[in-house]
């Protein structure tokens, strides 16, 4: 940063406040809650598909996001299993 000394650019461990630690802990917890919620709601389904596709079919390109969701909803519509509606 321009105009700051080396000491002003680094934060010593003594300067870390309990509030900063609490905020980091809260942020980390919230990150896990968001990841869990995405898993429960199925929002991470495309990411899981791409990871699986790369391990099994590394020579072929995976479906696009739009193609994936269209295929998923078509399969669910033609073969309803454990849905509420």
C-alpha positions, -999 to 999 in steps of 0.1 A, spaced: 0 0 0 14 34 -9 24 56 19 22 30 47 52 17 65 59 -20 67 47 -21 103 13 -6 93 8 -31 65 10 -62 88 -13 -70 116 3 -85 147 -14 -113 166 -18 -90 196 -40 -67 175 -66 -93 167 -97 -85 187 -122 -110 201 -148 -95 179 -127 -102 148 -123 -138 159 -160 -141 165 -168 -127 131 -144 -151 114 -159 -180 133 -194 -168 124 -185 -164 87 -170 -199 86 -201 -214 102 -224 -195 78 -203 -209 49 -210 -244 61 -247 -237 66 -250 -224 30 -232 -254 16 -254 -278 36 -286 -259 24 -274 -261 -12 -269 -298 -8 -304 -304 7 -321 -283 -20 -301 -298 -48 -285 -266 -60 -251 -283 -60 -263 -311 -83 -246 -296 -114 -213 -293 -96 -215 -329 -85 -224 -340 -120 -194 -322 -135 -171 -337 -109 -185 -372 -116 -184 -366 -154 -147 -357 -153 -138 -388 -134 -158 -412 -156 -160 -395 -190 -128 -375 -192 -128 -375 -230 -163 -360 -236 -175 -325 -227 -201 -324 -199 -236 -309 -205 -240 -272 -201 -258 -260 -170 -290 -254 -191 -288 -289 -207 -282 -305 -173 -312 -289 -156 -334 -296 -186 -323 -333 -186 -328 -336 -148 -363 -321 -149 -373 -342 -179 -361 -374 -161 -379 -364 -129 -411 -356 -147 -411 -389 -166 -402 -410 -135 -416 -394 -103 -402 -411 -72 -398 -393 -39 -413 -359 -47 -438 -340 -26 -458 -326 -56 
